[in-house]
Amino acid sequence: MTEVSRRNAIALSALAWLIGVPLAHGVIPWALSLVGPRFLGWWSSLGMIPLALGAALLAWVAVTGLPSARDLSERVSLDWQPKVFIASGPYAWTRNPMYVGELLLWAGWAVWLSSPVTLLGGTLLWLAMTRLIPREERDLEARFGDPFRAYAARVPRWLGLRRSVSQ
């Protein structure tokens, strides 16, 4: 397991946000739209709504996560294990705001580009997420215990109303 300094971990995270997210959720959907048929129409511009919502949600996630960088240890392992537990901002409304934002981007691209192939790509991404999330949640529960369990009981996995949990 490779470890890096907190400073380098933050720099790598910034690169992932500034390069990886636009590539994975902008360039790839566009490239997929070039593969199959496109059904352009007046309604294509409606794709801007989920695009804007997805971009705003991902920006909110990034801004909410910035202060948690100070909670990282001096050495950070580069693995998929959770490093911090965030329950505020968009995480107070969905346990997976990044995934919701990314899926909104894919849906927006599919409509704006009028591409069934891009919609298929977004659907495959959603299916992968539904398989990945339970593992992530097991890791969060193992690392953060009761605080995460209480959070999971209160906040929906995807979207929906927050639940009140009686004590």
N, C-alpha and C positions, 0 to 999 in steps of 0.2 A: 504494500500500500504506500503510495507516494504522499508525502506531506510537503506542504509549502508554508511560507510565512503568511500571517493574516493579511498583510499588505498585498502579497502576490495573489492570494485567494480572492481578494476584492477586485484586483485588476483582471483576473480571469473571469470573474463574474460579470464585470462591466463589458468585457469583450463578448461574452456569450449574449448579453442583452443587446449590445449594439450591432453585432454581426450575426450571431446565430439565430436570434429570433426573427429578424427581417428576412434572412435567407430561408429558414425553414417555413415561415408562415407568410411569406410574400413572394419570393422568387420561385419556390417550388410550386405553389398553387398556380402562378402565372404560367410556368413551364408546362404543367399538366394541361392547362387550357389549350395549349398549342397542339396537343396530341389528338384530341377528338373533335367532334362537331361543336359548334357554338351557335346558340339560339338567341341572337341579339334582338332586343326589343326595347320599347319605352320603359319597361319595368326593370331593365338592367341597372338603372341608376339607383334603384331601391337597395342595391347591395352596399351602397355607401353607409347605410344606417348600421348594419351589424359590423362593418369595417370600423366605423368611428367608435362604436361601443366597445368593440374588442380592443382597439388601440388605447382607448381611455382606461379600460379596466387593467390592461397590462402596465400602463404608466402608473396607475394607482398602486398596483402590486409592487412595482419597483420603488416608488417613493416610500411605501409602508415598510419595505424591507431594508432600506438604507440604514436606519438607526440600529438594526440588529447586528450590523457588522461589528459594533463595539462589543457584542456579547461573544464573539468568536474567540477561541483560545489563540495563543501566539502562534501555534502550529496547527494547520488545518489539513486533515486528510482529504485527498481527492478521490472520494468514492461517492456512492449514491446515498449513504446514510445521512439522515437529517442532522443539521448542525444547530439549528435554533427552532424554537416553536413560536409562531406568530399567530395570534388570535384576534388582532385588531384590524382596522381598515376593512378591506374587502374580505379578509379572512373571517370577519364577524358575520358575513352573509352567506358564504360558501366555503367549504373546506378546500376547494380547488379553484380559486379564482384565476390562476394562470391557465389552467386547462379550459375553463369557461371562456376566457379571453381569446385563447388560441382557436377554439372552435368557432367563436363568433367571427374571427378573421377569415377562417376557411369558408364559412357559410357566406360571408360577405363577398369574398372573391368569387365563389361559385356563382352567385347571382350577378354580380357586376360583370364578370367575364362570360356569363351565360354558358357555363361549361359543366356538363354532366360528369366529365372526367375529374374535374376539380372537386365536385360534390362527392364523388366516389372516394377520392383521396381523403377528404375531410371525414367521411364516414369510417374509413379504415383507421384514421388517426383516433377517432372516438372509440372504436373497438379496442385499439391498443391501450388507450387510457383506462378503459373499464377493467382491463386485465392488470394494469400496473398499479392502480390506486389501492386495492386491498393490501398489496405488499408494502406500499409506502405507509399506509395507515398502521400496519403491524409494526413497522420500524419506529414510527412515531410513538406508538403505545409502549413499545419496549423501552424507548429512551426517556419518554416524559411521563409515563404512567398515568396516575389519577388525573392530573390536569388535562391531559389529552383526552382521556375517556370522558370527562365531564364536557369538554369542548365538543367532542363527536356526538354526544347525546343531545347537545343544544343546537348545533349548526349543521344544516343539511350538507350532504356530500356534493351535490351539484347546485341546484337553486331551489328556492322555496322559502317558506316562512320559518323563521327561527322558532325552535320549540322551547317552551319553558320546562324546566326540569324541577319537579317538586323534591324537596329534601326529605 
